[in-house]
């Protein structure tokens, strides 16, 4: 999205809808067809009211009406438009960030760790909103460490280790370890509390798997 710090480095090519995502093209798509739901709620301006941030400073009636419709969709009261970020709960600010993303009709939503610090009910609700976006036709790229939560929402899961893809599979594959191919993916499967044995006995030697991974990937 071309929003990395000036001293960052990038390499390779990214394609969007089959075309190279050049700097000029990404500027025209960013915030419209490609939107980001950032990890930190600090991305909200603490000195700007919520309504102005969702509406991106636009004052026309049609934008205001759309803002109210989006707030209603995500269970937020209309009067939240006149409040500042510090006056909202963690779950509310997460839903505000999502609201800013769907004011346009995005084709790709990138959600970077959208549920940290939320209790399970609020986190599940937030993930449900991303599922709604996908069902409405948008592509949703969810970046998360919460595998159990992701499996409630995602169609496909890509597992990375050391910055490299080690496995890509359907979310349904995580119903049975025998569907998984890579040792690290299997270790993640076994680490989920629902897959622990009742007596608490470990299902595998995690240290051995991680040692093999370090040899393969150098970290």
DATA-V419296 format. One record per backbone hydrogen bond with DSSP energy under -0.5 kcal/mol. NH is the residue of the N-H (numbers start at 1). CO is the residue of the C=O. If there is no record, write none. Layout:
# DATA-V419296
nh=NH co=CO
nh=NH co=CO
This chain:
# DATA-V419296
nh=8 co=5
nh=16 co=19
nh=19 co=16
nh=21 co=14
nh=22 co=20
nh=26 co=22
nh=27 co=23
nh=28 co=24
nh=29 co=25
nh=30 co=26
nh=31 co=34
nh=32 co=29
nh=32 co=34
nh=33 co=29
nh=34 co=29
nh=35 co=108
nh=37 co=110
nh=38 co=36
nh=43 co=40
nh=44 co=41
nh=46 co=44
nh=48 co=45
nh=50 co=83
nh=51 co=81
nh=53 co=49
nh=54 co=50
nh=55 co=51
nh=56 co=53
nh=57 co=52
nh=58 co=55
nh=64 co=60
nh=65 co=61
nh=66 co=62
nh=67 co=63
nh=68 co=64
nh=69 co=65
nh=70 co=66
nh=71 co=67
nh=72 co=68
nh=73 co=69
nh=74 co=70
nh=75 co=72
nh=76 co=71
nh=80 co=77
nh=81 co=78
nh=82 co=79
nh=83 co=80
nh=87 co=84
nh=88 co=85
nh=93 co=89
nh=94 co=90
nh=95 co=91
nh=96 co=92
nh=97 co=93
nh=98 co=94
nh=99 co=95
nh=100 co=96
nh=101 co=97
nh=102 co=98
nh=103 co=99
nh=104 co=101
nh=106 co=104
nh=107 co=33
nh=108 co=33
nh=109 co=139
nh=110 co=35
nh=110 co=108
nh=111 co=109
nh=111 co=141
nh=112 co=37
nh=112 co=110
nh=113 co=111
nh=113 co=143
nh=116 co=113
nh=118 co=115
nh=123 co=119
nh=124 co=120
nh=125 co=121
nh=126 co=122
nh=127 co=123
nh=128 co=124
nh=129 co=125
nh=130 co=126
nh=131 co=127
nh=132 co=128
nh=133 co=129
nh=134 co=130
nh=135 co=131
nh=136 co=132
nh=137 co=134
nh=138 co=133
nh=139 co=107
nh=141 co=109
nh=141 co=139
nh=142 co=140
nh=143 co=111
nh=143 co=141
nh=144 co=142
nh=147 co=145
nh=150 co=146
nh=151 co=147
nh=152 co=148
nh=152 co=149
nh=153 co=150
nh=154 co=150
nh=157 co=169
nh=159 co=157
nh=159 co=167
nh=161 co=164
nh=164 co=161
nh=166 co=159
nh=167 co=159
nh=169 co=157
nh=171 co=155
nh=173 co=170
nh=174 co=171
nh=175 co=172
nh=176 co=173
nh=179 co=176
nh=180 co=177
nh=186 co=182
nh=187 co=183
nh=188 co=184
nh=189 co=185
nh=190 co=186
nh=191 co=187
nh=192 co=188
nh=192 co=189
nh=195 co=192
nh=196 co=193
nh=197 co=201
nh=200 co=197
nh=206 co=204
nh=209 co=205
nh=210 co=206
nh=211 co=207
nh=212 co=208
nh=213 co=209
nh=214 co=210
nh=215 co=211
nh=216 co=212
nh=217 co=213
nh=218 co=214
